Amino acid sequence: YDALRAVDPEIAQVVDDELGRLRGGLQLIASENLTSPAVLAALGSTLSNKYAEGYPGRRYYGGCEVVDRAEEIGVDRAKALFGAEHANLQPHSGANANLAVYAAFCQPGDKVLAMSLPHGGHLTHGAKVSFSGKWFEPVPYTVREDDGLIDYDQVRDLALQHRPKMIVAGATAYPRLIDFARFREIADEAGAILWVDAAHFIGLVAGQAIPSPVPYADVVTFTTHKVLRGPRGGMLVSKAEHAKALDKAVFPFLQGGPLMHAVAGKAVALAEAATVDYQRYARQVIANAQALTSALETHGMRAISGGTDTHLALLDLQPLGVTGKEAEARSGLAGITLNKNAIPYDPQPPMTASGIRVGSPSITTQGMTEAEMPEVARLIAAAVTADETSEDGKQALADVRDEVGTLVSRFPAYPR
Ligand code: PLP
């Protein structure tokens, strides 16, 4: 950072402060992680300079012979890691990868069957405020009220009734495994494309900790910065028969020049994810999420679906008489970063919400194990139930903040 400090001390201070924030608190956002110094080095490299519209060997600019190697290596690693016939590392984000899928398979007005937003679906799965709900016709499926699980019979009924062009499996706040074989059967019966949006859990697939959607899906999109622990960005893998349509959808339909530094960073993350160390990490992420969820239940929170099979849990705070909004704000004051989240059939509006979502990717990267989860849960519970408007509550939050500091000092993010 020496050059940055010399040229722009103001932005250098932001970078330093963010590192301080990461080091000083508990990071429990389920969609975040602490990417490796190797990935950061690729991101901060001169590959950022290069225009490389097109694909390796077929570029619209000269001088791409070097950056071509980064993309070729990355594509080969993605295909090997996921057992995929085709991979595209160019989507700038998860939302862009998803837009490319719509562009490849749908025409405006086509029906798309996906999990409803309030039940855990992503904005790009048909929300009215996104292109997906504005230009396409969403048919939402839900989770069951009694057990919080996907109702596959409902998915099948809706698929046969509406005959959607695509069926989407995958969500932002679904803690359980998804039955991809069942989705494939339904898609085949309805004559639909099966698209799995694996943004949240692809890292667990890469680490061989949960079953892969790749053998079942026509296309799998994902972000590269969640459990997978790569740079911020998107990616897709697919069957060979869809390769041309998807590649053309990413470029030139939707994007211009790829971010070659990000493509290189993705290649680095894919190499890291292919190691035995990473596989151990992926299993530990799940073990930590499960231990944290059980411990939070002992403090009176209700785990939606009764637990988790993945890196995240959704907790209903109604038994504690606390809203998600209050919990997020109070946790923030105590140095614990998590997000409020609507729960299925939530009586509260989304900006208030009855729940929180917690995830274990970052704290697991820092080296925490099941042994620390009861303490993490105790600190969360103490924070969310402290009334920050009272003197006692303020003191309680300050005490939690101190304890958080002591805990994370044993597991430093980016150790010096
Ligand atoms: N799909 C799912 C399931 C997600 O959870 C997310 C982000 O959280 C995205 C897509 C979008 O990714 P991005 O924020 O990179 O556009």
Boltz pocket constraint, residues with backbone or C-beta under 6 A from the ligand:
constraints:
  - pocket:
      binder: B
      contacts: [[A, 31], [A, 92], [A, 93], [A, 94], [A, 95], [A, 96], [A, 98], [A, 122], [A, 124], [A, 170], [A, 171], [A, 172], [A, 197], [A, 198], [A, 199], [A, 200], [A, 223], [A, 233], [A, 234]]
      max_distance: 6.0
